[in-house]
Amino acid sequence: MDKSIQPGEPGRVVSLEDIPLHSTNLLSLLDEDGVIRYQSPSVERLLGFDQDELVGVSCTDCFHPDDRERVYDAFKNVVSRDEYVVEAIEYRHRQGDDTYTWVESVTSSEPTSGGYYVINTRDISERKQKQKELERANERLKEFADIVTHDLRNPLSVAIGRLKRARREFESEELDAMVEPLNRMSRMITELRTLTMGRRQDAKTMPVSIASHAKTSWMVTETGDSELRVEIDPAVEYEADIGLLDHVFENLFRNAVAHNQTPVTVTVGALEGRAGFYVADDGDGIPPEKADDVLEYGYSTARGGTGVGLTIVSEFVAAHGWELAIENAEDGGARFEIHTE
């Protein structure tokens, strides 16, 4: 077999045996028991071992003790499969200085002609570090939100209570003018707390009836004379976190009511041709040039709006692994589509 290839540059021949030498990933061959039979030269650069140093060693001896069982079970699951499968797994691999680094290994169930299994391993330590920093930042954000909302909510409640008593005793335009700003502050505290909760929460999903939760969310939302029309089969369910989904509906309903001068009809229905559902109203709609702006934190065109509601919708939809699309409904109103696949 010819182990060379002729690239586009005339007269230049590259040996296929050189490829592992220049690969940025580590290529390993394991037998069906998980014993290392070969590793590419990149093992020195990636993990700090000489090329043949780990040959003959069980791969489990190279894993962090907390990862060994999980990773080995994944390997055995792949090599024991009759059909062709590929699996990727993240874990901590021992380095030449006996420290550990995060890597991702990909293996397939198809062995080589010699009966070995090819493992392609890459360094993901930088990504893991960024992920860890993000988690710490989110935790600090949550702690900050807890402190701020607690320290603001109590004096704000006192101010709102005293304002109510003052307005009962005195007629004053100045006192009346204070009602909406204080109420807006209260809404902002609640929405910011909700937003930070969602950013740090892993969605805990279960099968949820979209129709049922749309109706429940409508009942607890201030919608005035607006009406809800549910046109999705109650039997249609999606894997969702109930708390996050309710916040999605409540904020979409409030948005429809707040951004239209007259009562609207809000419709919840199933998407055609793909998995998911939509929330649409028959109001004024969203100008196409503003479709991206409405999801930005702090953006609002409603009087007294906080500009947080649709940010919550966007983040909580993403927490489920879903996608949010904004369009105008057939009758001219706003339409928010949630694609679940």
Buried (B, 14 or more C-beta within 10 A) or exposed (E): EEEEEEEEEEEEEBEEEEEBEEBEBBBBBBBEEBBBBBBBBBBBEBBBBEBEBBBEBBBBEBBBEEBBEEBBEBBEEBBEEEEEEEBEBBBBBBBEEEEBBBBBBBBBBEBEEEEBBBBBBBBBEEEBEEEEEEEEEBEEBBEEBEEBBEEBBEEBEEBBEEBEEEBEEEEEEEBEEBEEEBEBBBBBBBBBBBBBBBBBBEBEBEEBBBBBBBBBBBEEBEBEEBEBEBEBEEEBBBEBBBBBBBBBBBBBBBBBBBBBEEBBBBBBBBBEEEEBBBBBBBBBBBEEEEBEEBBEBEBBEBEEBBBBBBBBBBBBBBBBEBBBBBBBBEEEBBBBBBBBE
